[in-house]
Amino acid sequence: MVKVNPFAAIHPRADLAEQIAVLPYDVVDSKEAAAFAEGNPYSYFRIDRSEIELPELASPYDPKVYEKAAANLQKFLAEGWFVEDGEPTYYLYELTMNGRSQTGIVATTSIQEYLDGKIKKHEFTRPEKEQDRMNHIRTCDADTSPIFLCYRQQQAIKKLVDQWKETHPVFCEFSHMYDVHHRVWQIKDEAVISALQEAFEHVPALYIADGHHRTESAVKVGLEKRAAHTATPESEQFLSILFPDEELAIYEYNRVINVSVPSDFLAQLAPAFTVEKSTYQKPQQKGQFNLYFDNQWYRLTAKEAIQSDDPVAGLDVSLLQEHVIAPIFGITDVRTDKRIDFVGGIRGAEELVKRVDSGEWQIAIELYPTQMADLLSVADANQIMPPKSTWFEPKLLSGLFVYDLKTKK
């Protein structure tokens, strides 16, 4: 029921993949990207965060930044650092972290199926962030970062993927940040390509795990091309990597807040939570939170009266927002309010303690991770999660796959 298509990829030369591949553009700032790229002419940040090569510009959104990205993409091709496939194929992309592996199928998926609701979302997006990636895609005339999609596990797909990995050599492999091991295979066999396409026709829906802004940007550029009568078969698709839900892990997405803490703060929590002083231990189940302030950890446990069976209202991030962040601290729009920030669980509780003890933030709250079943339930109900509900690890690296939107001759 969904179309998952092979494509002619632009990808690194195998021996340069480790030097080219980088973290996604939206998990680092310009300063961090520049530090990662320093001394490495092959770094994909020179395309995905090309403002690092234009330090004289006041804004990373200057048109010259996108022009530089397009020029660097062409440079990578001209130098032979990037190679363009002559025929459509699939790739498999495996990431292994802490002994757990997930394998995605690198393909293109349909703009129309996103518009028709067969590719489902669970987050809203911000126009300014969309505009940045739209400018990047337009100017490069390419999808420069893949969308992280998932689907409910299908045994027919799993069997095809596992068999290919077991019987074929890798295209490239290397380790990257957080000791994540990356392996890539290319699938050229026409029979296997056809079998995968047919297997996905039995998948009722795909789900955006990460990359809502990239998805909206790719779709809107495609619609612009339709309206201008410059659409190509390529521009009707967008670059995706599709993983089975059972293999994915969601980390907690924690909160730090910089608002004066009321003197009766713990008393204000009491109607909704049991509150106990504690030594640190990660939350073990839904409804448990860790609160850190004034050099002390507290365990908060949501009382039954505030819990809900609704897919969105019952999320821990919703309980926290409704019963703590909004009523006690007056923060109602977490997308724009500068008094709240978000810390991915991969950084650990140490990062929360560091931020509060530095005096920059007043309290930190650690959550139990949103579960994959929660994400799928929200998306199936055509509802939207609160902002910053999920943090997926490991992160898919950028620079391993680029999708040219121009029709091949």
C-alpha positions as CSV (number, residue, x, y, z in Angstrom):
1,M,0.0,0.0,0.0
2,V,3.0,2.3,0.1
3,K,5.6,2.9,-2.7
4,V,9.2,2.5,-1.7
5,N,11.4,3.1,-4.7
6,P,15.1,2.4,-5.6
7,F,17.0,5.5,-6.8
8,A,20.3,6.5,-8.3
9,A,22.2,7.7,-5.3
10,I,25.0,10.2,-4.9
11,H,27.3,8.7,-2.3
12,P,30.8,8.9,-1.0
13,R,33.6,6.9,-2.5
14,A,33.8,4.0,-0.1
15,D,37.3,4.8,1.2
16,L,36.2,8.4,2.1
17,A,32.8,7.6,3.7
18,E,34.1,7.9,7.3
19,Q,35.7,11.3,6.6
20,I,32.7,12.6,4.8
21,A,29.8,11.4,7.0
22,V,28.6,13.8,9.8
23,L,25.9,14.2,12.3
24,P,22.6,15.6,11.1
25,Y,22.7,19.4,10.5
26,D,20.0,20.1,13.1
27,V,21.8,18.5,16.1
28,V,24.8,20.8,15.9
29,D,25.2,24.6,15.7
30,S,27.5,26.4,13.3
31,K,30.3,26.6,15.9
32,E,30.2,22.8,16.5
33,A,30.0,22.1,12.8
34,A,33.1,24.2,12.1
35,A,35.0,22.4,14.9
36,F,34.1,19.0,13.5
37,A,35.1,20.1,10.0
38,E,38.4,21.7,10.9
39,G,41.2,20.2,9.0
40,N,38.9,17.8,7.0
41,P,38.2,19.0,3.5
42,Y,35.9,16.0,3.0
43,S,33.5,16.9,5.8
44,Y,29.9,17.0,4.7
45,F,29.3,19.9,7.0
46,R,30.8,21.9,4.1
47,I,27.6,21.2,2.3
48,D,25.0,20.7,5.0
49,R,26.3,23.6,7.2
50,S,28.1,25.6,4.5
51,E,28.0,28.8,6.6
52,I,31.2,27.5,8.3
53,E,33.1,28.4,5.1
54,L,31.6,32.0,5.1
55,P,32.4,33.3,8.6
56,E,32.1,36.9,7.4
57,L,28.4,36.5,6.9
58,A,26.1,37.7,9.7
59,S,23.4,35.0,9.1
60,P,23.6,31.3,8.4
61,Y,20.5,31.9,6.2
62,D,22.2,34.3,3.8
63,P,21.5,33.3,0.2
64,K,25.3,32.9,-0.3
65,V,25.2,30.1,2.2
66,Y,23.0,28.0,0.0
67,E,25.0,28.9,-3.1
68,K,28.1,27.7,-1.3
69,A,26.4,24.5,-0.4
70,A,25.5,23.9,-4.1
71,A,29.0,24.8,-5.2
72,N,30.5,22.4,-2.7
73,L,28.2,19.6,-3.7
74,Q,29.5,20.0,-7.3
75,K,33.0,20.2,-6.0
76,F,32.7,16.9,-4.2
77,L,31.4,15.3,-7.4
78,A,34.1,16.9,-9.6
79,E,36.9,15.8,-7.2
80,G,35.5,12.2,-7.2
81,W,34.8,12.3,-3.5
82,F,31.2,11.7,-4.3
83,V,30.1,9.2,-6.9
84,E,26.7,9.0,-8.7
85,D,25.1,5.7,-9.4
86,G,24.1,5.0,-13.0
87,E,21.1,2.9,-12.2
88,P,18.4,2.9,-9.4
89,T,19.3,0.6,-6.5
90,Y,18.4,0.2,-2.8
91,Y,20.9,0.5,0.0
92,L,20.9,-1.0,3.4
93,Y,22.2,1.1,6.3
94,E,22.9,-0.7,9.6
95,L,23.7,1.2,12.8
96,T,24.9,-0.7,15.9
97,M,25.1,1.0,19.3
98,N,25.6,-0.6,22.7
99,G,25.1,-4.0,21.2
100,R,21.8,-3.2,19.5
101,S,21.5,-3.0,15.7
102,Q,18.9,-1.4,13.4
103,T,18.9,-1.8,9.7
104,G,17.2,0.7,7.4
105,I,16.4,0.5,3.7
106,V,17.6,3.6,1.8
107,A,15.1,4.5,-0.8
108,T,12.8,7.3,-2.0
109,T,9.2,7.7,-0.9
110,S,6.3,9.6,-2.4
111,I,5.3,13.2,-1.9
112,Q,1.7,12.3,-2.9
113,E,1.6,9.5,-0.3
114,Y,2.6,12.0,2.4
115,L,-0.1,14.4,1.2
116,D,-2.6,11.5,1.3
117,G,-1.7,10.6,4.8
118,K,0.0,7.3,4.1
119,I,3.3,8.7,5.5
120,K,2.2,9.9,8.9
121,K,3.6,12.6,11.1
122,H,3.4,13.2,14.9
123,E,4.9,16.7,15.2
124,F,4.2,20.3,14.0
125,T,6.9,22.2,12.3
126,R,8.2,25.8,12.4
127,P,8.1,27.9,9.3
128,E,11.6,29.4,9.7
129,K,13.2,26.0,10.0
130,E,11.3,24.7,6.9
131,Q,12.4,27.7,4.9
132,D,16.0,27.1,5.7
133,R,15.9,23.5,4.3
134,M,13.7,24.6,1.4
135,N,16.4,27.1,0.4
136,H,19.0,24.4,0.7
137,I,17.1,21.9,-1.4
138,R,16.1,24.4,-4.0
139,T,19.6,25.7,-4.5
140,C,21.3,22.3,-4.5
141,D,18.4,20.8,-6.5
142,A,18.9,17.8,-4.3
143,D,17.7,16.2,-1.1
144,T,20.8,16.5,1.0
145,S,19.6,14.8,4.2
146,P,17.4,11.7,4.5
147,I,14.1,11.4,6.3
148,F,14.1,8.9,9.2
149,L,10.9,6.8,8.6
150,C,9.7,3.6,10.3
151,Y,7.1,0.9,9.6
152,R,5.6,-1.9,11.5
153,Q,7.9,-4.9,11.2
154,Q,7.1,-7.2,8.2
155,Q,8.6,-10.7,8.2
156,A,8.9,-10.7,4.4
157,I,10.9,-7.5,4.4
158,K,13.0,-8.7,7.4
159,K,13.9,-11.9,5.6
160,L,15.0,-10.1,2.4
161,V,17.1,-7.7,4.4
162,D,18.7,-10.3,6.6
163,Q,19.5,-12.6,3.7
164,W,21.2,-9.8,1.7
165,K,23.4,-8.8,4.7
166,E,24.4,-12.4,5.3
167,T,25.4,-13.2,1.7
168,H,26.9,-10.0,0.4
169,P,29.9,-7.9,1.3
170,V,29.5,-4.4,2.8
171,F,30.0,-1.3,0.6
172,C,31.6,0.6,3.5
173,E,31.8,0.4,7.3
174,F,33.3,2.5,10.0
175,S,32.7,3.8,13.6
176,H,31.6,7.3,14.5
177,M,30.5,9.3,17.6
178,Y,29.3,7.5,20.7
179,D,31.0,4.3,19.4
180,V,28.2,3.7,16.8
181,H,29.3,1.3,14.1
182,H,27.9,2.0,10.6
183,R,27.7,-0.5,7.7
184,V,26.2,0.0,4.3
185,W,25.3,-2.5,1.6
186,Q,24.1,-1.8,-2.0
187,I,21.3,-4.0,-3.5
188,K,21.6,-4.2,-7.3
189,D,19.8,-7.5,-7.9
190,E,16.7,-6.7,-9.9
191,A,14.8,-9.6,-8.4
192,V,15.5,-8.5,-4.8
193,I,14.6,-4.9,-5.7
194,S,11.3,-6.1,-7.1
195,A,10.6,-8.3,-4.1
196,L,11.2,-5.4,-1.7
197,Q,8.9,-3.1,-3.7
198,E,6.2,-5.8,-3.7
199,A,6.7,-6.4,0.1
200,F,6.1,-2.8,0.9
201,E,2.9,-2.8,-1.0
202,H,1.5,-4.8,2.0
203,V,2.7,-2.1,4.4
204,P,-0.4,0.1,5.2
205,A,1.6,3.2,6.4
206,L,5.0,4.7,7.0
207,Y,5.7,7.0,10.0
208,I,8.1,9.9,10.4
209,A,10.4,9.0,13.3
210,D,12.7,12.0,12.9
211,G,12.9,14.7,10.3
212,H,9.5,16.5,10.2
213,H,11.1,19.7,9.0
214,R,13.1,18.0,6.3
215,T,9.9,16.2,5.2
216,E,7.8,19.3,5.0
217,S,10.6,21.1,3.1
218,A,11.1,18.4,0.6
219,V,7.4,18.1,0.0
220,K,6.9,21.9,-0.4
221,V,9.8,22.1,-2.9
222,G,8.2,19.3,-4.9
223,L,4.9,21.1,-4.9
224,E,6.6,24.3,-6.0
225,K,8.0,22.4,-9.0
226,R,4.6,21.0,-9.8
227,A,3.1,24.6,-9.7
228,A,5.9,25.9,-11.9
229,H,5.6,22.9,-14.4
230,T,9.2,22.0,-13.7
231,A,8.4,18.8,-11.8
232,T,10.5,15.7,-12.6
233,P,9.8,12.1,-11.6
234,E,12.6,12.6,-9.1
235,S,11.1,15.7,-7.5
236,E,7.9,13.7,-6.8
237,Q,9.9,11.6,-4.3
238,F,12.0,12.4,-1.3
239,L,15.0,10.7,0.2
240,S,14.2,8.3,3.1
241,I,15.7,5.6,5.3
242,L,13.0,3.1,6.5
243,F,13.5,1.1,9.7
244,P,11.2,-1.6,11.3
245,D,9.7,-0.3,14.5
246,E,10.9,-3.2,16.6
247,E,14.6,-2.3,16.1
248,L,14.3,1.3,17.1
249,A,15.1,2.9,20.5
250,I,13.7,6.2,21.7
251,Y,15.7,8.1,24.4
252,E,14.1,10.5,26.9
253,Y,14.0,14.2,25.9
254,N,14.6,16.0,29.1
255,R,13.8,19.6,30.1
256,V,15.8,22.4,31.9
257,I,14.0,25.5,33.0
258,N,15.3,29.0,33.9
259,V,12.5,30.5,36.1
260,S,12.7,31.4,39.7
261,V,11.5,28.4,41.7
262,P,8.6,29.2,44.0
263,S,9.3,28.7,47.7
264,D,6.4,26.3,47.9
265,F,7.3,24.5,44.7
266,L,7.2,20.9,46.1
267,A,3.9,21.7,47.7
268,Q,2.5,22.8,44.3
269,L,3.5,19.5,42.9
270,A,1.8,17.4,45.5
271,P,-1.8,17.4,44.0
272,A,-0.5,15.7,40.8
273,F,2.6,13.8,42.0
274,T,4.0,11.9,44.9
275,V,7.3,13.7,45.7
276,E,10.2,11.9,47.4
277,K,13.8,12.9,48.0
278,S,16.0,10.3,46.3
279,T,19.4,9.3,45.2
280,Y,19.7,9.2,41.4
281,Q,18.2,6.4,39.5
282,K,16.8,6.7,36.0
283,P,13.0,6.6,35.7
284,Q,11.9,3.0,35.3
285,Q,8.4,3.3,34.0
286,K,5.8,5.6,32.5
287,G,4.7,8.2,34.9
288,Q,8.0,8.5,36.7
289,F,10.1,11.7,36.5
290,N,13.4,12.8,38.1
291,L,13.6,16.4,39.3
292,Y,16.9,18.1,40.1
293,F,17.3,21.4,41.8
294,D,19.1,22.9,44.8
295,N,21.7,20.1,44.6
296,Q,19.1,17.5,45.3
297,W,17.3,14.8,43.2
298,Y,13.6,14.1,43.7
299,R,11.5,11.3,42.4
300,L,8.1,12.4,41.0
301,T,5.4,9.8,40.4
302,A,2.2,10.8,38.6
303,K,-0.9,10.1,40.5
304,E,-3.6,8.0,38.9
305,A,-6.0,11.0,38.9
306,I,-3.9,12.9,36.2
307,Q,-3.2,9.9,34.0
308,S,-5.1,9.4,30.7
309,D,-5.8,6.7,28.1
310,D,-5.8,9.4,25.4
311,P,-2.8,8.9,23.0
312,V,-1.5,12.5,23.5
313,A,-2.9,13.5,26.9
314,G,-1.5,10.3,28.4
315,L,2.1,11.0,27.3
316,D,4.6,11.8,30.1
317,V,5.6,15.0,28.2
318,S,1.9,16.0,28.2
319,L,1.5,15.4,32.0
320,L,4.7,17.4,32.7
321,Q,3.5,20.3,30.5
322,E,0.0,20.4,31.9
323,H,0.7,19.9,35.6
324,V,4.2,21.5,36.0
325,I,5.7,23.6,33.2
326,A,2.6,25.6,32.3
327,P,0.8,26.1,35.7
328,I,3.8,26.5,37.9
329,F,6.3,28.2,35.6
330,G,4.0,30.0,33.2
331,I,5.6,28.4,30.1
332,T,2.9,27.7,27.6
333,D,4.6,27.8,24.2
334,V,7.7,25.6,24.6
335,R,8.6,26.1,20.9
336,T,9.5,29.7,21.4
337,D,9.9,30.4,25.1
338,K,13.6,30.9,25.9
339,R,13.1,29.9,29.5
340,I,13.0,26.3,28.6
341,D,15.5,24.1,26.8
342,F,15.6,20.4,25.8
343,V,18.4,17.9,26.4
344,G,18.6,14.6,24.6
345,G,18.9,11.6,26.8
346,I,22.1,10.5,25.1
347,R,23.9,13.3,27.1
348,G,22.9,11.6,30.4
349,A,21.9,12.9,33.8
350,E,25.4,14.4,34.2
351,E,24.5,17.1,31.6
352,L,21.3,18.0,33.6
353,V,23.3,18.4,36.8
354,K,26.0,20.4,35.0
355,R,23.5,22.9,33.6
356,V,21.7,23.5,36.9
357,D,24.8,23.6,39.0
358,S,26.3,26.2,36.6
359,G,23.5,28.6,37.5
360,E,22.4,28.9,33.9
361,W,19.2,26.9,34.6
362,Q,17.2,26.5,37.8
363,I,15.8,23.0,37.6
364,A,16.1,20.0,35.4
365,I,13.5,17.3,34.8
366,E,14.4,13.8,33.4
367,L,11.6,11.8,31.8
368,Y,10.9,8.1,31.0
369,P,11.3,7.7,27.3
370,T,8.3,7.9,25.0
371,Q,7.8,4.4,23.5
372,M,7.5,3.4,19.9
373,A,3.9,2.2,20.5
374,D,3.0,5.7,21.8
375,L,4.4,7.3,18.6
376,L,2.5,5.0,16.3
377,S,-0.7,5.4,18.3
378,V,-0.5,9.2,18.1
379,A,0.2,9.1,14.4
380,D,-2.6,6.6,13.7
381,A,-5.0,8.8,15.5
382,N,-3.9,11.8,13.3
383,Q,-2.9,13.6,16.5
384,I,0.2,15.6,17.3
385,M,2.7,15.0,20.1
386,P,3.9,17.9,22.2
387,P,7.2,19.4,21.0
388,K,10.4,17.5,21.8
389,S,8.7,14.3,22.8
390,T,11.2,11.9,21.2
391,W,15.0,11.6,20.8
392,F,16.1,8.8,18.6
393,E,19.6,7.2,18.9
394,P,21.7,6.4,17.2
395,K,21.5,9.4,14.8
396,L,21.5,8.7,11.0
397,L,24.6,10.2,9.6
398,S,24.3,12.7,6.8
399,G,26.5,12.7,3.7
400,L,26.2,8.9,3.0
401,F,23.3,9.4,0.6
402,V,22.2,12.4,-1.5
403,Y,19.2,12.4,-3.9
404,D,19.5,14.4,-7.1
405,L,16.1,15.9,-8.1
406,K,17.1,16.4,-11.7
407,T,16.0,13.9,-14.3
408,K,18.8,11.6,-15.4
409,K,19.6,11.7,-19.2
